[in-house]
Amino acid sequence: MKRVTMLAGLLASLNYVTAAPAPETDNGTAGRDDSGVQGTQTVLYQGPLTHERDWKLTRGTTNTDVFRGNCSMIPGDVTNLPMFSVERVVFEATPKGLDVWDMAWVDTVYGRATGNGKTYRYTYQQRLSFTAPTIDGRAPIPNRGTPVNGQGGFLQFTPRNVLLDYLENHDFFSLRDEQGNLVANSHVLWTFRSRTTPGEPPPAFFPYLVEGLILAEPKQLSGQLGCDPL
């Protein structure tokens, strides 16, 4: 699990994998929520997969290295076919009044993989959502830069003028055979929060800081965590 179907236009042809530049302004997908408040959805990237292009699902138990693709649901190892991997990154923002915004950064990937003498199809999506004020009174400003070694740029989910104290991570990976049958999957909903004291440690299960936040509640909704290589 690392980053989270909105790819209808791209999926029509897996032969089309040239990158589309991010637009300079919102791409015309602005809408309104039930209260009539204006919201926007901005495409930050659309093109070939930019991170973990050579991912591999390893057949094995899930009690070791669960964050790096050990999966007991597959009959044998499965590897990505990066030439068929398509990615789309969008940023959504809806104003809630007095500089407070509902926001979400969404990374969706569709592609093909191979293993055990078969070809598989997969879908991955990570949706990171949060509500927070902007620190300058302006609309949220997402990062449109180019990632370096799969980090930063449009893969940086926090706008540069937003400070988080809470984060919801909705993340799923689905591997299917050519007949559409589910082979392996992982579907999680994790929440992160700010530390109550500067020295509060993150939990041993996930001893990392995410934008300065620590894991508050991990939920495995379906499948196995180790069956998500992205």
Secondary structure, DSSP 8 states (H G I E B T S, - for coil): -----TTHHHHT-TT----B---SS--S--EE-TT--EEEEEEEEEEE--S-TT-EEEES-SSSSGGGTEESSSSS-EEEEEEEEEEEEEEEEEEEETTEEEEEEEEEEEEEEEETTEEEEEEEEEEEEEEEEBSSSS------S--BTTBSGGG--S-TTB--SEEEEEEEEEEE-TT--EEEEEEEEEEEE--SSTT----TTS---BTTBEEEEEEEEEE-GGG---
